[in-house]
Amino acid sequence: MKSAYELAMERLEKQSPARQLTNAQKSAIAEIDTTAKAKVAEQELFLRDKIASAAAEGKYEEAVQLEQQLAHEIRKINEDAEAKKEKVRAGAGR
């Protein structure tokens, strides 16, 4: 007998079959991930130093603004990466 999970997965597969990615697509997605992680690390290094300096000088409002800027930059980088990965995945069905 199949579990409820297995049955649900079979129904899901029938409704929208999983696309198989080629090796080129997998490597392109991995490259996008690597680039995004590097960009996030770069922003964190750059802005964390500024945040620490602002906090040390007692400029707490500036530190909060820099934290918000960092969160925004990270979110933007991740959204761009996801959009690029989706374009790569869209080519899988062709």
Backbone torsions as a table, in degrees:
resi	resn	phi	psi	omega
1	MET	NA	145.3	179.2
2	LYS	-93.4	147.7	178.4
3	SER	-76.5	165.6	178.5
4	ALA	-61.3	-34.7	178.7
5	TYR	-63.7	-47.0	-179.7
6	GLU	-62.6	-40.6	177.8
7	LEU	-64.5	-42.7	179.0
8	ALA	-64.1	-39.8	178.8
9	MET	-65.6	-37.8	177.6
10	GLU	-64.0	-43.3	178.5
11	ARG	-64.2	-40.9	178.7
12	LEU	-63.2	-41.2	179.9
13	GLU	-64.3	-35.4	178.0
14	LYS	-70.0	-38.5	-178.4
15	GLN	-69.5	-45.0	178.8
16	SER	-142.9	94.3	-177.2
17	PRO	-60.1	142.9	178.5
18	ALA	-70.7	138.3	178.3
19	ARG	-88.8	137.7	176.9
20	GLN	-88.9	128.8	179.4
21	LEU	-90.2	143.6	175.8
22	THR	-78.4	166.8	178.1
23	ASN	-62.4	-36.6	178.5
24	ALA	-63.7	-40.6	179.1
25	GLN	-67.5	-40.3	178.7
26	LYS	-63.1	-41.5	-180.0
27	SER	-70.7	-34.1	176.7
28	ALA	-64.4	-42.0	178.3
29	ILE	-65.4	-40.9	177.7
30	ALA	-62.9	-39.8	178.4
31	GLU	-64.8	-40.4	177.7
32	ILE	-62.5	-43.9	178.0
33	ASP	-60.9	-45.3	-179.1
34	THR	-61.9	-44.8	179.3
35	THR	-62.9	-43.5	-179.6
36	ALA	-63.3	-43.0	179.3
37	LYS	-63.0	-38.6	178.6
38	ALA	-65.5	-41.4	179.0
39	LYS	-65.1	-40.3	178.3
40	VAL	-63.7	-44.8	179.6
41	ALA	-61.9	-40.3	179.2
42	GLU	-61.8	-46.3	179.6
43	GLN	-64.1	-40.8	-179.9
44	GLU	-63.3	-44.6	179.0
45	LEU	-61.0	-45.8	-177.5
46	PHE	-64.7	-49.6	-173.7
47	LEU	-82.6	-31.0	178.7
48	ARG	-62.0	-37.4	177.9
49	ASP	-63.8	-44.0	178.6
50	LYS	-65.3	-38.4	179.5
51	ILE	-64.0	-45.0	-179.8
52	ALA	-63.9	-40.7	178.5
53	SER	-63.7	-44.6	-179.4
54	ALA	-63.6	-42.1	-179.7
55	ALA	-66.8	-39.2	179.6
56	ALA	-64.7	-31.9	179.8
57	GLU	-86.1	-0.7	179.3
58	GLY	82.7	13.4	179.6
59	LYS	-92.9	73.2	-173.1
60	TYR	-69.9	-34.1	178.0
61	GLU	-64.7	-41.3	177.8
62	GLU	-64.4	-38.7	178.6
63	ALA	-63.4	-41.2	178.9
64	VAL	-65.3	-42.1	178.5
65	GLN	-62.8	-40.3	178.6
66	LEU	-66.8	-36.7	175.4
67	GLU	-62.0	-42.7	178.7
68	GLN	-65.5	-39.4	177.6
69	GLN	-63.3	-41.5	178.7
70	LEU	-62.3	-45.6	179.0
71	ALA	-61.0	-41.1	179.0
72	HIS	-63.9	-45.5	-179.3
73	GLU	-62.5	-43.1	179.7
74	ILE	-63.8	-44.1	179.4
75	ARG	-61.3	-42.6	-179.6
76	LYS	-65.1	-43.5	178.7
77	ILE	-61.3	-45.0	-179.6
78	ASN	-66.4	-39.1	178.0
79	GLU	-64.9	-42.4	177.7
80	ASP	-62.0	-43.0	179.8
81	ALA	-62.8	-43.2	179.3
82	GLU	-63.7	-39.1	178.5
83	ALA	-64.1	-42.8	178.4
84	LYS	-64.7	-41.4	179.2
85	LYS	-64.7	-37.5	179.7
86	GLU	-65.8	-37.0	176.0
87	LYS	-62.9	-40.7	178.2
88	VAL	-64.6	-44.9	180.0
89	ARG	-63.5	-35.5	-178.9
90	ALA	-61.9	-27.4	177.4
91	GLY	-75.6	-7.3	-176.7
92	ALA	-70.3	-32.0	-175.5
93	GLY	-82.8	-1.7	-174.8
94	ARG	-90.8	NA	NA
